[in-house]
Amino acid sequence: MRFFDLSHTIEPGMPVYPGSPAPGITSLFSLDRHGFAERVLTLSSHTGTHLDFPSHMLEGGRSLDDFGVECFFGKGYAMDVRTDGGDIVTLDDCLRFEEEIRSCEFLLLCSGWSRFWGEPAYYSGYPVLSPEAARWLSGIGLKGIGVDMISVDAPSDERYRIHNLLLENGIVIIENLNNLSPLLTLTFSFSCFPLRFAGAEASPARVVAIAE
C-alpha cells in the first residue's frame, strides 16, 4: 500500500481564511523546568486542512455530533480541474467523468492551487464549481467533496452558494487539501477523520489517501 498525506502542517504564520485568527502554539510545561513537555494550541475550527459540516452555514444544520465515523472514510476519486485560473468547473466538465464520480464516495477536485500555499495568489483565482455542477453532484450520494483551495466558493461570492448547495444535501466539504496531483492516475481509499469536539461546525483533520 502507498500512503499520501493530503494535509497541511498546522503552525504559527500559516495561511488562514481572511478574517480568521492564525493558530498559536505556546509552551505550557517544558522538559528542563518540569520534567515533561506540554503545549497549548489555539486555533480556529477552520484552521488548515479541515472539514465543514452543515451547521457551518445552515440554521439547524447537522454538526459533527450527527455524523458517524464511517462518514469520513470511503472510495476516493481525484478529478483534474487544473487551470491557469478563474475557470468554472461546469456540469459538462463533471459529466465527462460521470462513471468515475458515480463510483466514488469522495470527489477531490485537483486544481493544483496548493502550489500557492503561503503566497498571496492562494486566496483568489482558483476554479470553482458552477451551481449546476454542485447541484448535480449533490444528488448522486457522495459523502464528501474536497478541494486543494481555500474555499469551494469564489472570494466574490458572499452568498456562499456552493457551500450551501453541498451542505444542504449533507455533503461534507474538505478544504485546503494538499498534494492531490499524484492521485490523478490512482485508485485509492480516502480518510478525513476530524477532531472530535462537541457541536463542531468544522474541524481540522489529518487527511490521507491509501492506494493499493
N, C-alpha and C positions, 0 to 999 in steps of 0.2 A: 504493500500500500504506500501511497505517496500523500503526504500531508501538506496543505497550503494554508499558511496563516494569512487571513484576509483582514486583519485588524491593524489599526494604527496604535502606536505606543502612546499611553497617557502620560504626559509630562508637562511641567510648567512651560508656558510660552507656546504651546501647541495651538494650531488653528482652532477656532470655535466659531459657531454661527454668530454673525454680528448682533451684538446686544447681550449675548450670553457671557457669563463670567468665565475667566480662564481657571483651569484647575490649580489647586495648591497642594503641595506635598511638603509637610514640615515634620521635623523630628520631635517626638514626644519623649521617648526614652532612648538612651544610647548605650552601647556596649561598654564604653570606657567609664561612664558615670554610674550606670545602673546594673550592668551585667547582662542586659538584654536590649534588643533593639525593637522599637515600635514607632510607627509614623502616623500622622493624622492626614487623611485625604479629604480635600474639599473640592467637590465637583458638581456640575450640573448633571441632571439625569440624561442630558443630550450631549454629553462630552464624547468626543472621538467617535469611534465606530459604535453605533448604538441602534436600538430598535425603538420605533414609535408604535404605540398601541392606540386604539380608537379614542380613548379618553384624552389623548393629546389634543384633539380637535373637536370632539363631539360631546355635547352635553348629554350626560348619562351613558356615554360610551364605555365599552369594556376596558378595564385596566389589566395589568399583568396578572392580578389575582384571578382573573376569569379565564386564563389560558393554561391548559395542561402542558407539562414539559414536552409532550410529544409534538406540540405545535412548533417546536424550534429545531426540528430535525427532519430531513427528508431528501428526496432526489432533487438535485440542482441542475440548472442549465444556464450557461453563460451566452448571452446574445450580443453579438458585435454591433455596437452603435457608435463606434469611433468616428469622429468628425473633426473638422477644423474649428468647429464652434458655432453655436447659435442655431443648430438644426433642431427640428421637431421630429421625434420618433412617431411615425404615423401608424394608423391601423394597418395600412398596406405593408409597412415595414414588418410589423408583427406577424401578419398572415403569411409572409414568406417563410417563417419558421413555425408555422402553426403546429405541425406534428410534434416537433421537439418541445414546444411550450406546453401543449396539452399533456405531454407525458411526464412533465416535471411537477414538483411541488413548490420549488423556489426558483423564480426567474431573476437572474442577475444581469443588469444592463452594464456591459463593459464599454465605457466611454473613453477610457484611458485618462480621465481627468485627474486621477490620483497622482499623476506625474507632476501636477502643480501644487501638491500639498506643501504648505509653508510659504507659498507665494501669493501675491495679490490676485493673480489670474485664477486661483482656485474658486473664488467667490462669484464668478459670473461667466457667461458664455457657454456653459455646459449644455448638452442636449437634454430635452425633457420630453416625456410622453405627451402626446396630444390628448385632450379629453376623450376623444373617440377611442383611442388605443387603451387608455386607462379603464374606460367603461367596459370594453370587451375583455380585457384581462381580469377585471373584477368578477366576471361571470363564468369563469372556467374552473373554479375550485382551487386556485393557488393558495398556499399557506402564507407566502410572503414574496415581496419584490424588493430586491436590493440594488443599490447604485453606488458607484465609486465617485460620488459627488456629494456636495454638502447638503443637497436637498433634492426631492423629486419635483419641486416646483421651481420655476424661474424666479430670480430675485424680484422681478417686477410684479409678480402675481400675488397681490396682497389678499386675495380671496383663498389662496391655497387650494385651488381646485383639484389638483391631482392627489394631494394628501387626503382631502375629503372623499373623493371618489373611491380611493382604495380602502380607507379606514371604515367608511360606511358599510363596506362589504366584508369586514373582518380580516382584511389582508394586513399582516404586519409589514411595516416598512423598515428596511435596514439601510442606513445612510453612512457615508464615509467609509465605504469598503476600500480595500487596498489590494493591489496585485492580482487583478482579475484576468489579465490577458493570458496567462498560462492555462487557464481553464477553458479557453475557447474551443479547443480541439479534444477535450477530455469528457468522459463520463464520470460523474462524481456525486458523492453524498455531501450534504451541506448541513452544518450545525451553527446555530446562532443563539446560544444559551445566555439569557440575560442574568444580571444580578437579581436576586430575589428579595425585593423590599416591598412593603405593603403599599397598595394603592398606586403603583407606578404607572405613570402615563408614558414613560420611556425609560430605557435603561441602557447603560454601556454593556457591551458584550464582547467576549472573545469568540471571533467568528472563524471557522475552519472548514475547508473543503477536504474531502478524503477521496482520492482517486484510486481505482484498482491498478 
